[in-house]
Amino acid sequence: MTRVLILLGALILAVGLLWPYLSQLGLGRLPGDIVIERGNTTLYFPLMTCILISLVFSLVLWVANR
């Protein structure tokens, strides 16, 4: 359990440090992300971004458990 927490903390730290560069990749504005604009209301659901992040986390945890 401690191994997973340390790995998760290191991953969060890495994402935080690399955030300016990662935001230029277009995460959050991928094809498949849902944006509904009606009047002065905007509903944004990053469906494809969530799937991509989930796949990356699953791969990292799978490699860590091997």
Secondary structure, DSSP 8 states (H G I E B T S, - for coil): -HHHHHHHHHHHHHHHHHHHHHGGGTTTS-TT-EEEEETTEEEEE-HHHHHHHHHHHHHHHHHHH-
